[in-house]
Amino acid sequence: MAIAECKISFEIDYTSSVPVTNTAATVSYGIQGSGNSTVMNNVNPDSMVSLPVLQAPGDYDLTVKLSAGGVDATKTSSFTIGNCSSCKEPKINSVQVQNNGQIVMDYLVDPTDLDTPEYQIATDPDFKDIIQLKIDFDYTQIENVFMNNGNFTFLKDLYIRARKHCSYKSTGTSGVSGWSNVVRFTSGRWVPQKAPYTFDAYCVSGKFEDPITTEAKICLAGPVLLKTIHLNTVTPQVGSFIYLMDGNTLALPPNLNSFDIGGASSGFNERGIKWVRFANDNGYKIYDVEKNGQIIGVSSFYNCNT
């Protein structure tokens, strides 16, 4: 029996004086004690049998049944699946350092069985001198590295890596992936921000009567209404303040001249942001915004789910 990346394959070793056809061979498998089995019918008993990829770790029962000439023969065996495919190590695509020194990591983590990501930053490629780490947070592909606890010396070569912590609800077990690829980057001069959390969001100004039926259609994807903003909270929520890209300037008149590009994206520098929809935060939600840049609630009149 061969095991590779949670794949099981095997050959059926049998002797019969009567031919066994595909319609007379079945395979069933399931986690021991679960009471749930998956049955594969019409198995070719003379070829390699491959089970579908199995994500849940545990001990499995495997039963093969052959029928020929009115006689049934059944054989049961077992195999074990470890934390082989669902706790795969992440991949870091890139690391960028913004003008204010903010470190931004673009990385991919398989969401299957994900409990939390983890990343570490060190001054050496062997990670003997770790100056920053983070664990127990929600995964987003674009991660703004938490800066305030780190010792980020200006123009210092640094190294970053990530891994995945897994939780298997079906078995009550957990696991940890290997480390991702290591990426080297050079630190910038860190300027603390009032609002360090970056988001892509669709914004409509108070110039328009509503964000749905007017020229400014907030539910449509596209570049016209899409802005890069900062919040002073980790996630969008009631009470959050919206800031410009520098993370220190509130997004209110007369600081919104760069938002006014014409057409549906106009009126910001005079009327302020009235509604905002975050691209990665349950994208159907539309938030109401005060002229001072504060989110005051989820709109009770408008959403993008209708």
matplotlib code that plots the C-alpha trace (Angstrom):
import matplotlib.pyplot as plt

x = [0.0, 1.4, 0.8, 1.7, 0.1, -2.9, -3.5, -4.0, -3.5, -3.3, -3.7, -6.2, -4.4, -6.9, -7.3, -10.6, -11.6, -14.4, -13.7, -14.4, -15.8, -15.9, -19.6, -18.7, -16.0, -16.5, -14.3, -15.4, -13.4, -14.0, -12.5, -12.6, -15.5, -17.1, -19.9, -19.5, -18.1, -17.6, -18.4, -16.7, -18.6, -17.5, -13.9, -11.6, -10.0, -7.1, -5.8, -4.4, -7.1, -6.8, -8.9, -9.8, -7.5, -8.2, -8.0, -8.9, -6.1, -6.9, -7.1, -9.2, -10.8, -10.6, -12.9, -12.7, -15.6, -15.4, -18.2, -18.0, -20.2, -22.6, -19.8, -18.7, -15.3, -14.6, -11.2, -10.8, -7.6, -6.6, -4.4, -3.5, -3.6, -1.4, -1.3, 0.1, -1.8, -4.1, -1.3, 0.9, 3.4, 2.6, 4.3, 5.5, 5.1, 6.7, 7.6, 7.4, 8.4, 6.3, 7.5, 6.7, 8.6, 5.5, 6.4, 3.7, 3.8, 1.9, 1.6, -0.6, -2.0, -4.3, -7.5, -8.3, -8.2, -6.5, -6.3, -3.9, -0.9, 2.3, 5.2, 8.7, 11.2, 14.9, 18.2, 19.7, 18.6, 18.8, 16.3, 18.6, 17.9, 14.1, 13.0, 9.3, 6.7, 3.0, 0.5, -3.3, -4.7, -7.0, -5.4, -5.5, -3.3, -1.9, -0.5, 0.6, 3.3, 2.8, 5.5, 5.3, 6.9, 9.8, 13.3, 13.4, 16.7, 16.8, 18.3, 18.8, 18.7, 16.0, 14.4, 10.8, 9.1, 5.6, 3.9, 0.4, -1.2, -3.9, -6.9, -8.8, -12.3, -13.2, -10.5, -9.9, -6.2, -3.9, -0.7, 1.8, 3.2, 6.8, 8.2, 7.6, 10.3, 12.4, 12.4, 15.1, 14.3, 15.7, 13.9, 12.8, 12.6, 9.5, 7.2, 4.4, 0.9, -2.3, -4.0, -1.7, -4.2, -4.5, -7.7, -9.0, -12.5, -15.2, -16.1, -19.0, -19.2, -22.0, -22.6, -24.9, -28.3, -27.6, -24.8, -26.9, -29.0, -27.1, -24.1, -21.9, -22.8, -20.8, -21.6, -19.8, -16.2, -13.8, -11.2, -13.4, -14.6, -11.8, -9.5, -6.7, -7.4, -6.2, -8.2, -7.3, -8.8, -7.7, -11.0, -13.7, -16.2, -18.5, -16.3, -13.4, -11.8, -10.8, -7.4, -5.5, -2.6, -0.1, -1.9, -1.9, -4.2, -8.0, -10.1, -12.3, -12.6, -10.4, -8.0, -9.7, -8.6, -6.9, -10.2, -11.9, -11.1, -14.5, -17.8, -18.9, -15.7, -16.3, -17.6, -15.3, -13.3, -16.5, -18.9, -16.6, -17.1, -20.7, -20.6, -17.8, -17.7, -14.7, -13.5, -12.6, -15.0, -18.2, -18.3, -22.0, -21.9, -22.2, -21.1, -22.4, -19.7, -19.8, -18.2, -15.4, -14.3, -15.8, -17.8, -21.0, -22.8, -23.8, -26.4, -29.9, -31.0, -28.4, -26.4, -25.0, -26.7, -30.0]
y = [0.0, 3.4, 6.6, 10.1, 13.4, 11.8, 9.6, 5.9, 3.4, -0.4, -3.5, -6.3, -9.7, -12.4, -15.9, -16.9, -19.7, -17.4, -13.9, -11.0, -8.0, -4.3, -4.6, -7.3, -5.4, -2.7, -0.8, 1.0, 3.1, 5.3, 6.5, 3.7, 4.1, 6.9, 4.8, 6.6, 4.8, 5.9, 3.2, 3.0, 0.8, -0.7, -1.0, -2.7, -5.6, -6.0, -2.4, -0.1, 1.2, 4.9, 6.5, 10.2, 12.6, 12.2, 15.4, 14.2, 12.4, 9.3, 5.5, 4.2, 0.8, -0.4, -3.2, -4.8, -7.1, -9.3, -11.3, -14.1, -17.2, -16.3, -16.3, -13.2, -12.7, -9.8, -8.6, -5.8, -4.0, -0.6, 2.4, 5.7, 9.2, 11.7, 15.5, 15.3, 17.6, 19.9, 21.3, 22.3, 25.0, 28.6, 30.3, 33.9, 35.7, 39.0, 41.4, 45.2, 48.0, 51.2, 54.8, 54.9, 51.7, 49.4, 45.9, 44.2, 40.5, 38.9, 35.2, 32.2, 29.9, 26.9, 27.6, 23.9, 23.1, 26.4, 27.4, 30.3, 31.4, 32.3, 34.4, 35.3, 38.0, 37.6, 39.3, 36.1, 33.5, 30.7, 32.6, 32.5, 36.2, 36.6, 40.2, 39.8, 37.1, 36.9, 34.0, 33.7, 36.0, 35.8, 35.1, 37.6, 37.3, 40.8, 41.0, 44.3, 43.1, 44.3, 46.8, 48.3, 45.4, 44.9, 46.2, 47.4, 49.2, 51.4, 49.8, 46.4, 43.2, 41.1, 37.7, 36.5, 33.1, 31.7, 28.5, 27.1, 25.8, 23.2, 22.0, 18.9, 19.1, 15.5, 14.0, 16.8, 16.8, 19.6, 19.9, 22.4, 22.7, 23.2, 26.6, 28.5, 29.8, 32.5, 36.0, 38.6, 42.3, 45.6, 47.5, 51.1, 53.9, 53.0, 56.0, 54.9, 55.4, 56.2, 53.8, 51.1, 48.7, 48.9, 48.0, 48.2, 49.7, 51.1, 54.6, 56.9, 60.6, 62.5, 64.2, 61.2, 60.5, 56.8, 54.3, 51.8, 53.4, 56.6, 56.9, 55.9, 52.2, 50.9, 47.2, 47.1, 46.0, 48.2, 50.9, 54.0, 53.8, 51.6, 53.4, 52.3, 53.4, 52.8, 52.1, 52.4, 49.0, 45.6, 44.9, 47.3, 47.9, 50.5, 53.3, 52.8, 55.9, 56.0, 57.5, 58.2, 56.0, 57.7, 56.2, 59.6, 61.9, 61.5, 60.9, 64.0, 67.3, 69.0, 66.1, 64.1, 65.9, 62.7, 60.9, 63.3, 61.9, 62.8, 61.1, 58.6, 59.3, 63.0, 65.1, 63.7, 66.9, 68.8, 66.3, 63.6, 59.8, 58.8, 55.1, 52.5, 48.8, 46.7, 44.3, 41.5, 42.0, 40.2, 42.3, 42.8, 45.0, 48.8, 50.9, 54.4, 57.0, 60.4, 63.4, 63.2, 59.8, 57.6, 54.5, 54.7, 51.5, 48.9, 50.5, 49.4, 50.7, 49.5, 46.3, 44.4, 41.1, 41.9]
z = [0.0, -1.0, 1.0, -0.4, 0.5, 2.1, -1.0, -0.6, -3.4, -3.5, -5.6, -4.9, -4.6, -5.2, -6.9, -8.5, -10.9, -12.0, -13.5, -11.2, -13.1, -12.3, -11.2, -8.7, -6.8, -4.1, -1.7, 1.4, 3.9, 6.9, 10.2, 12.8, 15.2, 13.2, 11.8, 8.5, 5.4, 1.8, -0.7, -4.2, -6.6, -10.0, -8.9, -11.4, -9.3, -11.8, -11.7, -9.0, -6.8, -5.7, -3.0, -3.1, -1.2, 2.5, 4.6, 8.1, 10.0, 11.9, 11.8, 8.9, 8.1, 4.6, 3.3, -0.1, -1.3, -4.4, -5.8, -8.4, -9.2, -6.4, -3.8, -1.8, -0.4, 2.0, 3.4, 6.0, 6.7, 8.1, 7.5, 9.2, 7.8, 9.5, 9.2, 5.7, 3.3, 5.1, 7.3, 4.4, 4.9, 3.7, 0.8, 1.0, -2.3, -1.4, 1.3, 0.8, 3.1, 2.8, 3.1, 6.8, 7.4, 7.6, 6.6, 4.4, 3.7, 0.8, 1.6, 0.9, 3.6, 2.8, 4.8, 5.3, 9.0, 9.7, 13.4, 13.1, 11.1, 12.7, 11.4, 12.8, 11.9, 12.7, 12.0, 10.7, 8.2, 10.8, 13.1, 16.1, 16.9, 16.5, 17.0, 16.2, 16.1, 15.9, 16.4, 17.2, 14.5, 11.5, 8.1, 5.3, 2.3, 2.8, 6.3, 7.8, 10.2, 13.8, 14.3, 17.8, 19.6, 17.1, 17.2, 13.7, 13.1, 10.0, 6.9, 8.6, 6.6, 8.1, 7.4, 7.7, 7.6, 8.3, 9.3, 9.7, 12.9, 12.2, 14.2, 13.2, 14.6, 13.5, 15.7, 18.3, 17.4, 16.2, 14.1, 12.9, 9.3, 8.4, 7.9, 4.6, 2.4, 4.0, 2.5, 3.1, 3.1, 4.3, 7.0, 6.7, 9.2, 11.3, 11.9, 14.4, 12.9, 14.6, 12.2, 11.1, 9.5, 5.7, 3.8, 0.3, 0.4, -1.9, -0.9, -1.8, -0.8, 0.8, -2.6, -3.6, -2.2, -1.8, -2.7, -4.6, -7.3, -8.1, -10.4, -7.4, -7.2, -4.2, -4.9, -8.2, -8.3, -10.2, -9.7, -9.7, -6.1, -4.8, -2.3, 0.0, 3.5, 7.0, 10.2, 13.8, 14.5, 13.4, 11.7, 10.4, 13.2, 14.6, 16.1, 13.7, 12.3, 8.7, 7.9, 4.6, 3.4, 5.7, 8.7, 10.5, 8.5, 9.2, 6.1, 6.3, 4.5, 3.5, 3.4, 0.6, -2.5, -3.8, -3.6, -6.1, -9.5, -11.1, -11.9, -9.2, -7.3, -6.4, -3.6, -1.0, -0.3, 0.3, 1.8, 3.2, 3.0, 3.6, 2.9, 2.7, 1.8, 2.6, -0.2, 2.2, 5.1, 4.2, 1.0, 1.1, 4.2, 3.7, 6.6, 7.4, 8.0, 9.7, 8.0, 10.6, 9.2, 11.9, 11.1, 13.0, 12.0, 9.4, 7.1, 7.8, 4.4, 2.0, 1.4, -1.5, -0.8, -2.5]

ax = plt.figure().add_subplot(projection="3d")
ax.plot(x, y, z, "-o")
ax.set_aspect("equal")
plt.show()
